[in-house]
């Protein structure tokens, strides 16, 4: 791909490209000189130079009652691209929220095997709300995705500032292998003894993510605002009747 094709991808094409290249080649030059070098009419050249100035690619200076066009270091294109990327990154949660609100049909994504389970688990860290409601089966999670993957996941969740409200069942619990609740952006409660929460489920934004047992070995993401609201309501109801300590075994 030649230079003209590359610059076209950056939005510098056609007459804009010709004027910009003429400016780079001439250095400090008048608009008439650039117009002649680029094969542009005087009026067209003025409007094109104004666009280049808006993009920060050239600057216009007045010297001795004459107006000159001075090209900026092309490095400015990278700097402006990075600034735009940062701006878009900051805006992306709001833009995606609007995008998701416009979606009518729910989306269901099914993933098989160890890699599929990991895909679903890591998707939970995209939560725009920075809050996960989780029903965790510790026995199942230690089998798939496994202790090391869970440690890596927890570290990344904390790094991204994603909080977790987690419900567990004493029947599906293990010995304490993670830090005390409250020290890792995590609140923990135990469901009543008669309720067995045997499958890991996360609710976040407009998604419900499900991770199966190692035996069935799959992950599932259901993206539906109505479904996520229903699961959130059920989680909050169960959370209200759950306790901070495991229920006594009968």
C-alpha positions in Angstrom: 0.0 0.0 0.0 1.5 3.4 -1.0 1.6 6.6 1.0 -1.5 8.0 -0.6 -3.5 4.9 0.3 -2.2 5.0 3.9 -3.0 8.6 4.4 -6.5 8.1 2.9 -7.2 5.8 5.8 -6.4 8.7 8.1 -8.9 10.9 6.2 -6.3 12.7 4.1 -7.3 12.0 0.5 -7.9 13.6 -2.9 -7.3 17.4 -2.9 -6.5 17.4 0.8 -3.7 14.9 0.2 -2.3 16.8 -2.8 -2.2 20.1 -0.8 -0.7 18.4 2.2 2.1 16.7 0.2 2.8 20.0 -1.6 3.1 21.8 1.8 5.5 19.1 3.1 7.6 19.3 -0.1 7.8 23.1 -0.2 8.2 23.8 3.5 7.2 27.4 4.2 5.3 28.6 1.2 2.4 30.8 0.1 -1.0 29.5 -0.6 -0.5 30.3 -4.3 2.7 28.2 -4.4 0.9 25.3 -2.8 -2.0 25.7 -5.2 0.3 25.6 -8.2 2.3 22.6 -6.8 -0.9 20.6 -6.0 -2.7 21.6 -9.2 -5.5 23.4 -7.3 -7.4 26.6 -8.0 -6.6 29.5 -5.6 -10.1 29.5 -4.0 -10.1 25.7 -3.6 -6.6 25.9 -2.1 -7.7 28.4 0.6 -10.5 26.1 1.8 -8.2 23.0 1.7 -5.5 24.8 3.7 -8.1 25.8 6.3 -9.0 22.2 6.7 -5.4 21.2 7.1 -5.0 23.9 9.7 -8.0 22.6 11.6 -6.4 19.1 11.6 -3.3 20.6 13.1 -1.2 19.5 10.0 -0.2 23.1 9.0 -0.1 26.5 10.5 -0.6 29.9 8.8 1.8 32.7 9.7 2.0 36.3 8.6 5.4 37.7 7.7 6.2 41.0 6.0 2.6 41.5 4.9 2.5 38.0 3.4 0.7 34.9 4.5 2.7 31.7 4.6 1.7 28.1 5.2 4.1 26.1 7.4 3.8 22.3 7.7 3.8 20.8 11.2 5.8 17.8 12.1 3.8 14.8 10.8 4.2 13.3 14.2 1.2 15.4 15.1 -1.0 12.9 13.3 -0.1 10.2 15.8 -0.7 12.6 18.7 -4.1 13.6 17.5 -5.0 10.0 16.7 -4.1 9.0 20.3 -6.1 11.9 21.7 -9.1 10.8 19.7 -8.7 7.2 20.8 -8.6 8.4 24.5 -11.7 10.5 23.9 -13.6 7.6 22.2 -12.5 5.3 25.0 -14.0 7.6 27.6 -17.2 7.9 25.6 -17.5 4.2 24.8 -19.5 3.2 27.9 -22.2 5.8 27.2 -22.2 5.0 23.5 -22.5 1.3 24.1 -25.3 1.9 26.6 -27.2 3.8 24.0 -26.5 1.0 21.5 -27.6 -1.7 23.8 -30.8 0.3 24.7 -31.7 0.3 21.0 -31.4 -3.5 20.7 -34.8 -5.3 20.6 -34.0 -8.9 20.2 -32.0 -10.7 23.0 -28.8 -12.4 22.0 -27.7 -15.8 23.3 -24.0 -16.9 22.9 -23.0 -20.4 23.7 -19.3 -21.4 24.3 -18.0 -24.9 24.7 -15.0 -26.3 26.5 -12.3 -24.7 28.8 -11.7 -21.8 26.4 -15.5 -21.1 26.2 -15.8 -21.0 30.0 -12.8 -18.6 30.2 -14.5 -16.4 27.5 -17.7 -16.1 29.5 -15.8 -15.5 32.8 -13.7 -12.7 31.3 -16.7 -11.1 29.7 -18.1 -10.3 33.2 -15.2 -7.8 33.6 -16.7 -5.6 30.9 -19.5 -4.6 33.3 -20.1 -0.9 32.7 -21.8 -0.6 36.0 -18.7 -1.9 37.8 -20.9 -4.3 39.7 -21.4 -8.0 39.5 -24.1 -10.0 41.2 -22.7 -13.5 41.4 -24.0 -16.9 42.5 -20.8 -19.0 42.8 -20.4 -22.7 43.2 -17.0 -22.9 44.6 -16.6 -26.7 44.0 -17.4 -26.3 40.3 -15.2 -23.2 39.8 -12.2 -25.0 41.3 -12.6 -27.7 38.7 -13.4 -25.3 35.8 -11.7 -22.9 35.1 -9.5 -23.9 38.1 -7.8 -22.2 41.0 -5.0 -20.5 39.0 -7.4 -19.0 36.4 -9.7 -17.8 39.2 -6.8 -16.1 41.0 -5.9 -14.3 37.8 -9.5 -13.4 37.2 -9.9 -12.0 40.8 -6.8 -9.9 40.4 -8.0 -8.4 37.1 -11.5 -7.8 38.6 -9.9 -5.8 41.5 -7.6 -4.0 39.1 -10.6 -2.8 37.0 -12.5 -1.8 40.1 -15.4 -4.2 39.5 -17.2 -5.0 42.7 -18.8 -8.4 43.4 -21.8 -9.2 45.5 -21.6 -13.0 45.8 -24.0 -15.6 47.1 -22.8 -19.1 48.0 -24.3 -22.3 49.3 -22.6 -24.1 52.2 -23.4 -27.4 50.4 -21.3 -26.2 47.4 -18.7 -24.4 49.4 -15.0 -25.2 50.0 -12.5 -24.4 52.7 -11.6 -20.7 52.8 -9.1 -20.1 50.1 -9.8 -16.5 49.2 -9.2 -13.3 51.3 -11.7 -12.0 53.8 -14.8 -10.4 52.2 -14.5 -6.6 52.1 -10.8 -6.6 51.3 -11.2 -7.4 47.6 -14.2 -5.4 46.5 -16.4 -8.4 47.5 -19.4 -8.8 49.7 -20.3 -12.4 50.6 -23.5 -13.9 51.9 -24.7 -17.5 52.3 -28.0 -18.7 51.0 -30.4 -20.5 53.5 -29.4 -24.2 54.0 -32.4 -25.5 52.1 -31.4 -23.6 48.9 -28.6 -25.3 46.9 -26.9 -22.9 44.4 -25.1 -25.5 42.3 -24.3 -23.4 39.1 -22.2 -20.3 38.8 -24.2 -17.3 37.5 -23.2 -13.7 37.0 -25.6 -10.8 36.4 -24.2 -7.5 35.0 -25.6 -4.7 32.9 -28.0 -6.3 30.5 -26.3 -9.7 30.6 -26.7 -13.0 32.5 -23.6 -15.3 32.3 -23.8 -18.9 33.2 -20.8 -21.3 33.8 -21.6 -25.0 33.9 -20.0 -27.8 35.8 -16.8 -29.4 34.5 -19.0 -32.4 33.5 -21.1 -30.4 31.0 -18.2 -27.9 30.3 -19.9 -24.9 28.7 -20.4 -21.2 29.2 -23.5 -19.1 28.2 -24.1 -15.4 27.9 -27.7 -14.2 27.5 -27.9 -10.5 26.6 -31.4 -9.3 27.3 -32.4 -6.3 29.4 -35.6 -7.9 30.6 -33.9 -11.2 31.5 -31.1 -9.4 33.3 -33.6 -7.3 35.3 -35.5 -10.5 36.3 -32.3 -12.2 37.5 -31.2 -9.1 39.3 -34.5 -8.9 41.2 -34.3 -12.6 42.1 -30.7 -12.2 43.2 -31.6 -9.2 45.4 -34.5 -11.1 47.0 -32.3 -14.0 47.8 -29.6 -11.7 49.1 -32.1 -10.1 51.5 -32.7 -13.5 53.2 -29.1 -14.7 53.2 -26.6 -14.4 56.0 -22.9 -13.3 56.3 -22.0 -16.6 58.0 -22.8 -20.1 56.7 -26.1 -21.6 58.1 -25.7 -24.3 60.7 -25.9 -27.8 59.2 -28.8 -29.8 60.5 
